[in-house]
């Protein structure tokens, strides 16, 4: 028990140190914001730690009593070990994804004392995410189908979840994470979709409807088409009104797919066709729209988390301006050298837009900042956890997946 108490003391001390440096979301004057705790509230932060190794070792009443009477055990450790762990939110959770994010989901579930299930394609049969959970199931696919098609098979994934007794599915990022159809299929089978609501996904997974929502919320947007375009002639009409350069974007998905910058009139038709074709191949939807292209902007994204009732907290911003072919290469947090007033505007735009939508779960609101006049323009909402969420976790100390 002495060895166990010493280990618990080290864990508790580490938790106190980590929490004392962390940003903590708080409510101020009816609005949710975030602040850095001072030394005066570090102890209360430590006392509210979620169950982890400490609660797991404190299962024996005699052990707990021994730890309280031991003169070598700090009081905070005794209190932590004697505290009953809160019930887990779900009994069994499926990570409907692969690789790093699936491992993160499983880890979070284990730390919250929930059973775990993974799915994997034949090509991933030796991947780590197959072996991390309590159970894993291979997804069947046609021999000539692509490897990613296995992770897009909604009926099969739902069938596996029901067979395994899963009561919640976390989609991770990519694949079905922004699919309203998948979220609805979960609801139809009494399975909780750990992500935004179906209405949230219908609004924000399509960039044209997200743009309309931003305009309704009073958030500035880049001049662009009101909806998806059906022909190169419509792009030509936009160019005639706003001039060049313009950028064609896929209405669905992300990751720089289905994007083309048009600088010459002769590129309108071939670029429209190639952008639409790439969007169809990448996201199953060839819809595209057009915006005025901003030269050399800064790309700033605000991490938000909502509770589905209109309360939204931001976890500050990330600067992802360093890109290659519209793919983010370097992310940093917070956004360096942003004027304080602009930084506050970005946070307010993000929370106002998502609060009006009663956004639920984690998401990211993205903006372009024109470096010529430092004006910000909304571009999209990613209604899911992002690959780069770990950058915010390192800065704030908040486990976004958990």
N, C-alpha and C positions, 0 to 999 in steps of 0.2 A: 504493500500500500504506500510505503514511503516513496518508492520509485514512481508509482502512479501519480501521487500528489505532486511530486517534483515536475513531472511531465505536464500535468495540468496547469501548474503555476507558469511554466514557460509559455504554454498556449495562451493563457489568459493575459499574460504580460504582452505578448505579441499582438493580441487582439486589441488591447488598450492603445498600444502605440499606433497601430494601423488606423483605428477609429479616430484617434486624436488628430490625425492629419487629413481626415476625410471631409469632403463636402457632404452636408446632410440636407436633404430637402425638408423644408419647413413651411408652415402656413403663416403668412403675415397679412393682417388686415383683410382676411377673407380670400386672399389670393395665395397660391402656392409659389414659393420661390425657393432659393437654396442659399445656404450660408455655410461658413466654416465654424465648427464648434470651438469654443475656447476651453481652457483648462478646467473651468468650473463645471462644464457638463461632460467631461470625459468619463467620469465614473458612471453617470446615468446611462451613457452610451454603452459602456461595457456591460452593465447589468442587464441590458436588453438584447444581448447577443443571442442569435439563433442557435438551436441545438447543433452541435457538431461533435467533435471528439469528447468534449467534456460531459455532455448529457449521455453519451453512449457508455462512458465508463461508470457513471453514477447510477447504475441499475440496482445495486444492492443496498438496502437500507443500512446494513452494518458498515459497508464501505463509506456511505455518506456520513454516518455518525462518527466513524473513526477519523474522517477528514476534518470534521468540525472540532474534534477534541485535540487534534494534533497541533502542537505548538508551532510546528514548522510549516503549516499550511496557511497562506494568507487568507484573510476573511473573504475577499472577493472571490477566491477560488471555491471556498466552502459554499458560498451563496450560489455560485453557478452550478456546482455539482449537485446541490440539493434542489434546484429548480426543476420542475416538471417540464418536459419539452412540450410545446404546443402541438396539437394534432396536425398532421400533414394535410395540405390542401386537396390531394388526390391519393388514391390507393396505388394506382399503376399508370405510368405515363409512357407513351411511345414517342421516340425521337424519329420523326418521319423525314429523315435526312441522312447525310453521310459525313464521314471524315470529321474535321475539327469541331464543327458546330454540334454534331451528334454526340461527340464525346463530352462537350461542355454541358449539353442538356442532361445527359446521364449523370454526370458528376453533380450537378445541381440537385437532381432528384434524390440521389443517394444521400447528400448532405441534409435534405429535408425529410429523410426516412421514407421514401416512396419506392415502390418496386418499378423496374424499368424494362422496356422492350425496345429492340432495335430492328430495323429492316435493312436488307442489303441485297444488291444485285450480284450476279455470278462473278463479275469482275472484281467485286469488293469482298470476296469470301475470306481473304486474308487480312482485311483492313482492321485497324484497331477498334473502330466503332462497333464491329460485330461482337467482339469479345468483352467489351466493357459492361454491358447491361446484364440483368438477370436472365433474359431470354432474347433470342434473335431469330428472325425468320427470313429466309431467302424469298425474294420476289421473282416470280416467273416472268419470262418475256419470250417473244418470238426469236428464233435464232438469228434472223436478219435485222432485228430491231437494235437501235443504238443503246449503249449502256445506260444513258440517262433516262431512257423511256421507262425503266423499271420504277424510278422514283416519281413518275408522273401518273402512275396507274391508280386512280382514285378508288375504283371498286375493289381492287385487290388489297390496297392498303387498309381500307375500311373493314374488309373481310378478315384480315389478319388481326386487326385491333379488336374486333368483336370476339374472335376465337380465343384471343389471349386474355380477355377480360379487362381490356384497357378502358379507363374512364376519362382519359385526357390525351390529346395528341399535340405535341409541339412541332411545328413545321420547320423551325430554323430559318435559314435564309435561302433564297433561290428556290428552284423547283416549284412546289405548291404553296409557298409561304404567302403569296399575294393572290391566291385563287379564291374568289368568292364561292365558286362551285365546291371546292374542297371544304371550306368552312361550313357551308350549308349541308354538305353530306355528313359532316361530323354531327351537326345539330340534329339532323334527321335520324341519326342512330344513337342519340342520347350520349354522345361523346363530346367533352368540352374541347373546343379549339383554343389552344393557348396562343392567342394572338388577337388582332383587332376583330371587331364585329363584322358581320356580313355587310352591313351598311357602310362601315368604314372602308372595307375593301372595295366595294362598288364605287365609292367616291374617289379614293386615293390611288388605287392600283392603275386606273386610267388617268394619264397625265392631263388629258383635256378636261375631264370632269373635276380633277383636282385644281386645275387652273380656274375654273368657274367658281369653285368653292372659295379660293383665295380672293378673287375679285369681290365676291359677296361679303367676305370678312374684312374688306378694306385693306388687303395686303397688296402692295404694288407688284405688278407682273411685267415681264418683258412683252412688248407689242408682238402679237402673234395671232394665228387663226383661232376662231372660236371653238372649232371642233376638228375632228379627223378629216383629212382631205382625201378625195376619191380619185384625183387625176393630177397629172403634171400641169394641166391648164390652170388649176386652182392655185398651185404654187406660183405660176407665172403671174396671175392676177395680184397675188400678194406682193411679189417683187415689183410690179408696176406701181404699186401704191407706196411701198416703204423703201424700195431700193435695195441694193446689195451692200454687204453680204447678208445672207440669211442662213439659218440652219434648219434642216429637216430632222425631226426626232420621232422615234417610235413612241406610239401612245402608251404601250404597255412595256413592262420590264424595265431593265436598267443596264448598268455595266458598260455603257458606251455603245451598245448594239443598236443598229438601225439609225445611226446619226451620220449626216453628211452636211458639210459646209459648202454653200454655193457662192462662188465669187464671180463666176462668169455666166452669162445668159445661156450659152450653149450647154451648160451642165445641168440645167433644170430638169429636163426629161430623164436622162440617164441616172442622175443622182436620186431622183424621186423613185425610180423603178428599183434601183439597187438597195436603197434604204428600206423600202417596203418589203422587198424579197428577204432581206436579212432579218427584219423584224418578224416576219412570218416564220422563218426557220428557227429563230431563237425563242420566240414566245408563243408561237401558235396563233398570232394575230398580226396581220400586216398593216394595221392602221398606223398612219403617221400624221403629224401636224407640223407647222412651220412657225418659226419665231425670228425676229430680228437678231442677228448675231452680234454679240458684244465682244469686242476685241480685247484680249488679254485681261479678262476679269479675275477677281479672286472668287474662289468657290468655298463658301462657308456653309456648314450644316449644323443644325441645332438638334441635339439629342433630347427627346421628350419621352415621358412615361405618363399615361393617363389611366384613370380608374373606370372609365365608361360612363361616368355621371356628369362630366364636364369639368372635373378637377384634373388639371394637368400640371406636372412639374417639369421644368427643364433642367438638364444636367450640363448646362453650358454648351459651348460650341467646339467644333473641330474645323481646322483649316485644311482643305484637300486640294489646294490650288495647283500643286505640282502634279501634272498629269501627262500622259502620253497616249495619243489617239483616243482621247476622252476616257481613258482608264486612269483611276487614281493611283499614283505611285507612292506618295508620301502623305501621311496624315499627322497632324500635330494638334495638340490641345493645351491650353486654349488658343484661339486664333491670334497670332502675334500681331502687334501694332494696330489692331482695330481701334478706332476712336471709341471712347466710352459710350458716347451717345448712340453711335451706330450699333455697337454691341448690344446695348439695351433694347434698341429697336428690333434687332433680329430675334432676341429672346421673346419680346412681346408679340411680334408677328407670329412666331411659331406656336406659342401657347394660346393666343387668341384664335387662330385658325383651327387648331385641334380641339380646343375647348368647345367651340361652337359645334363641332362635329361629334362631341361626346366620345372622343377617341379613347380606345381601350388598349392597354399593353404598351410595348415599346415601339418607337418609331423615330424617324428622322425627317426634319423639314429642311430642305435645301434651298440656298439662295446664291445668286451671282451678285457680286459687288463690282460696279463699273469703276475702275481705278481712275478714270478721267474726272469724275465728279463725286465719287464715293457714295453713289446711290445704290440701294439694294433692291433686288428683284427676285420674287419667288420663282422657283422653277419646278419643284416637285416635292411630294411627300413619299418617303419609302415606308409603307405600312407593315413593317416587320423589323426584326433586329438586323443590323447590318454586320458585314464582315469586320468592319473597323470599330465595332463597339468596344473592343478591348482597350483602345486608346483612351476613351472616356473612363473606363473602369480604372485604369492606372492613375488617372488624374484625380478622380473623385473618391475612389475606394468603394464604389457601389458595384455590387455584382448584378449586372443588368439581366443576365439569364435567370438567376435565381429570383 
